[in-house]
């Protein structure tokens, strides 16, 4: 299938993982991936595939809408010069979909 602009994917047979990288999400956009895995005859899909786990990060997006208004750095090193911004990041590494 032709690759969508700004998206790449790869399958690693050794670890049996599909990695899907999306360079940029435009607000209000939806992205979907469809994967088809062919198993040999007599294979139990639940045993071979197991649950599907997802790991993802969405930089500059805050799902919880939590806001940091004041941040104080205590016991900082004299050579450390903090930046005047806080980076927002949505991160998940325990999202699991079970096969039915």
Secondary structure, DSSP 8 states (H G I E B T S, - for coil): ----TTEEEEEETTTTEEEEEES---TT------------TT--HHHHH--EEEEEEEET--TT----------S--TT----S----EEEEEEEEE---
